Amino acid sequence: MNSGMTAVAERGWLRALLGQPALLGIWCIVASFGTYACMYGFRKPFTAGTYLEEPYGVGIKAWLVMAQVLGYTVSKFVGIRVIAAMPPSRRAATLLGLIGVAELALVLFAVVPRPYDVACLFVNGLPLGMVFGLVLGFLEGRRMTEAFVAGLCASFILADGVAKSVGASLLAAGVSEAWMPAAAGGLFLLPLVGFVAMLGMIPPPTAEDVQERSVREPMSREDRARWWRRHGWGLAMLSVAYLMVTVLRSLRADFAPELWTALGTTGQPGVFARSEIWVALGVFLVSGSLVVVRDNRRAFNLAVGFSLAGLGLVGLALVGLKAGVLPGFAFMVLLGVGLYLPYVMVHTTLFERLIALTRDKGNLGYLMYLADASGYLGYVAVMFGKSWFRPAGDFLTFFSGASGWLAGFAGAAFAVAWWRFSRMASEPSRGRG
């Protein structure tokens, strides 16, 4: 009896704590950032290895990376249905189950002989692709969602380097390349369980949240079909824009050494990290600031405007570099801000406010995974292209040309999407009943 009364008292204390908006905000950001950062511990440490064997004439590491990315991409397509239909009560358990499958795949990676262990990295990527959507489900539909998701998105930049550093440290400590990924995952397992437990304690949106952002519910096949019937063109255009931005972002990240060399910056291993700090600071200040905009239509329009402004920065950076008035470091920072602004706006604001604006039955996971599936499909194309394509001469020249065209296409797609949604949003919702 006493233990039961103590548990009730503890739950009451926690409810009171999370009833304070400021404390709830800190709790949500820490829980979501920590969970997704720990997920990187099951995804990225293996890239710290060299894996020098060369079956089929290509370094095994390239095959490992492509296998994992392919599994991650397939997961995004599966997640369109799975994440959309996930009941809130099952999110935490499902998340832990997915991480368990990913860790098991890393254990198998250590014991399965090469080159068949490549399949284990594909299996590792399959469950991890759905983690983001599950975490997002705890944060959406709230007046502070932009701030919460901006904090979550910070893990995109910071956790990647931390996970690789953990992998490198394990290798330096004598752990073999085969066992290092599983060992790294084991180190992240306990903190991940703690952060997922924090996610599970987040209370549902308040009545005020629902009034401003609409209720978020699991979606059936008919619900998903209804979204496409009403908003198919707009969703397709946002997905095309997201695809273009994702490809450019991937090119900038994966070919960063070639870009810095062409810009005349060599022998400075910390230069990319320094540039990303400025990129992250600028992007997340802008994306998080939209939380103060209460009107959903205005916030949606501002998010599209910020996305177009970001693509304009890409053009400005290219013109400044070509004219010789922009140093290499400033070019990379402007380019990064310009690409991450639309990328993060899709995550934090565009879909979140679109649901609130139309009041159609839906959730953020469904719309985000529609865009993510196309974006990662483009990323797979980049990864496969990287394994055989090397442009002759200066890579910067090739990248500058590709950036101009893809940024232009992305801007046009954003503009068309804004035009479509500005018309449809004024119609009465037919999403319920």
Residue pairs with C-beta under 8 A, 6 or more apart in sequence:
14 201
15 203
17 23
17 27
18 24
18 27
18 201
18 202
18 203
19 203
21 144
24 144
24 202
24 203
25 144
25 147
25 148
27 198
27 201
27 202
28 138
28 139
28 144
28 148
28 151
28 202
29 147
29 148
29 151
29 152
30 195
30 198
31 138
31 195
31 198
31 199
31 202
32 135
32 138
32 139
32 148
32 149
32 151
32 152
32 199
33 151
33 152
33 154
33 155
34 191
34 192
34 194
34 195
34 198
35 95
35 131
35 135
35 192
35 195
35 196
35 198
35 199
36 131
36 132
36 135
36 152
36 155
36 159
37 155
37 158
37 159
37 162
38 188
38 191
38 192
38 195
39 99
39 128
39 131
39 159
39 192
40 155
40 159
40 160
40 162
40 163
41 159
41 163
41 166
41 184
41 185
41 187
41 188
41 192
42 99
42 102
42 103
42 106
42 124
42 128
42 181
42 184
42 185
42 188
43 68
43 72
43 102
43 124
43 125
43 128
43 163
44 159
44 160
44 163
44 164
44 167
45 163
45 164
45 166
45 167
45 170
45 180
45 181
45 184
45 185
46 64
46 68
46 106
46 109
46 121
46 167
46 180
46 181
46 184
47 61
47 65
47 164
47 167
48 164
48 165
48 166
48 167
48 168
48 171
48 180
49 61
49 167
49 171
49 177
49 180
49 181
50 61
50 177
51 59
51 60
51 61
51 64
51 177
52 59
52 60
53 59
53 60
53 114
53 115
54 60
55 63
55 114
55 115
56 63
56 115
58 387
60 114
60 115
60 118
62 386
62 387
63 115
63 118
64 118
64 121
65 121
65 383
66 380
66 383
66 384
66 387
67 118
67 119
67 121
67 122
67 125
68 121
68 122
68 124
68 125
69 125
69 376
69 379
69 380
69 383
70 122
70 125
70 380
71 121
71 122
71 123
71 124
71 125
71 126
71 128
71 129
72 125
72 126
72 128
72 129
72 376
73 125
73 129
73 373
73 376
73 377
73 379
73 380
74 125
74 126
74 129
75 125
75 126
75 127
75 128
75 129
75 130
76 129
76 369
76 372
76 373
76 375
76 376
77 369
77 373
78 126
78 129
78 130
79 129
79 130
79 133
79 365
79 369
79 372
79 373
80 224
80 366
80 369
80 370
80 373
81 221
81 224
82 130
83 130
83 133
83 134
83 137
83 363
83 365
83 366
83 369
84 218
84 219
84 223
84 224
84 362
84 363
84 365
84 366
84 369
85 218
85 219
85 220
86 94
86 133
86 134
86 137
86 218
86 365
87 218
88 137
88 204
91 134
91 137
91 138
91 199
91 200
92 196
92 197
92 199
92 200
94 134
95 131
95 134
95 135
95 196
95 199
96 192
96 193
96 196
97 127
98 127
98 128
98 130
98 131
98 134
99 127
99 128
99 131
99 189
99 192
101 123
101 126
101 127
102 124
102 127
102 128
102 185
103 182
103 185
103 186
103 189
105 120
105 121
105 123
105 124
106 120
106 124
106 181
106 182
106 185
107 182
108 117
108 120
108 123
109 117
109 120
109 121
109 124
109 178
109 181
109 182
110 176
110 178
110 179
110 181
110 182
111 178
112 119
112 120
117 178
124 181
129 376
132 368
132 372
133 365
133 368
133 369
134 365
135 152
135 199
136 149
136 152
136 364
136 365
136 368
137 216
137 363
137 364
137 365
138 199
138 202
139 145
139 148
139 149
139 152
139 202
140 149
140 213
140 216
140 352
140 363
140 364
140 365
141 205
141 209
141 210
141 213
141 214
141 215
141 216
141 352
141 355
141 356
141 363
141 364
142 148
142 205
142 206
142 209
142 213
143 208
143 209
143 212
143 213
143 291
143 294
144 291
145 213
145 291
145 348
145 352
146 287
146 288
146 289
146 290
146 291
146 348
146 349
146 352
147 288
147 291
149 347
149 348
149 352
150 284
150 287
150 288
150 344
150 348
151 284
151 288
152 347
153 284
153 287
153 344
153 347
153 348
154 280
154 284
157 276
157 279
157 280
158 280
161 273
163 184
166 184
166 187
166 188
167 180
167 181
167 184
170 180
170 183
170 184
171 177
171 180
175 183
205 213
205 215
205 216
212 294
212 296
212 356
213 296
213 352
213 355
213 356
214 355
214 356
214 359
216 355
216 362
216 363
216 364
217 361
217 362
217 363
218 363
219 227
219 361
219 362
219 363
219 366
223 361
223 362
223 431
224 366
226 360
226 361
226 430
226 431
227 235
227 360
227 362
227 366
227 367
227 431
228 235
230 358
230 360
230 424
230 430
230 431
231 354
231 358
231 360
231 420
231 421
231 424
233 416
233 420
234 416
234 417
234 420
234 421
234 424
235 367
235 370
235 417
237 413
237 414
237 416
237 417
237 420
238 346
238 350
238 351
238 371
238 413
238 414
238 417
239 370
239 371
239 374
239 375
240 374
240 409
240 410
240 413
241 307
241 342
241 409
241 410
241 411
241 413
241 414
241 417
242 342
242 343
242 346
242 371
242 372
242 374
242 375
243 374
243 375
243 377
243 378
244 378
244 406
244 407
244 409
244 410
244 413
245 311
245 339
245 342
245 343
245 375
245 406
245 410
246 343
246 375
246 376
246 378
246 379
247 375
247 378
247 379
247 381
247 382
247 406
248 314
248 339
248 402
248 403
248 406
248 407
248 410
249 339
249 340
249 343
250 378
250 379
250 382
250 383
251 382
251 399
251 402
252 259
252 332
252 335
252 336
252 339
252 399
254 382
254 383
254 386
255 386
255 395
255 399
256 272
258 395
258 396
259 332
259 395
259 396
259 399
260 266
260 268
260 271
260 272
260 328
260 332
262 394
262 395
262 396
262 397
263 328
263 331
263 332
263 396
264 328
265 271
265 328
265 329
271 329
272 332
274 329
275 329
275 332
275 333
275 336
276 336
278 333
278 336
278 337
279 333
279 336
279 337
279 340
280 340
282 337
283 337
283 340
283 341
283 344
284 344
286 306
286 341
287 306
287 341
287 344
287 345
287 348
287 349
288 348
290 299
290 302
290 303
290 348
290 349
293 299
293 302
296 353
296 356
296 357
297 353
297 357
297 425
299 349
299 353
300 349
300 350
300 353
300 354
300 357
300 421
300 425
301 418
301 422
302 349
303 345
303 348
303 349
303 350
303 353
304 345
304 350
304 414
304 415
304 417
304 418
306 341
306 342
306 345
307 341
307 342
307 345
307 346
307 350
307 414
308 342
308 411
308 414
308 415
309 341
310 337
310 338
310 339
310 340
310 341
310 342
310 345
311 338
311 342
311 407
311 408
311 410
311 411
311 414
312 338
312 411
313 334
313 335
313 337
313 338
313 341
314 334
314 335
314 338
314 339
314 403
314 407
315 404
315 407
315 408
316 334
316 338
317 326
317 330
317 331
317 334
317 335
317 338
318 400
318 403
318 404
320 326
320 330
320 331
320 334
321 328
321 331
321 400
322 400
326 334
335 403
338 407
342 410
342 414
346 368
346 371
347 368
351 364
351 367
351 368
351 371
352 364
354 367
354 421
354 425
355 362
355 363
355 364
355 367
357 421
357 425
358 424
358 425
358 429
358 431
359 429
359 431
359 432
360 429
360 430
360 431
360 432
361 431
361 432
362 431
391 397
391 398
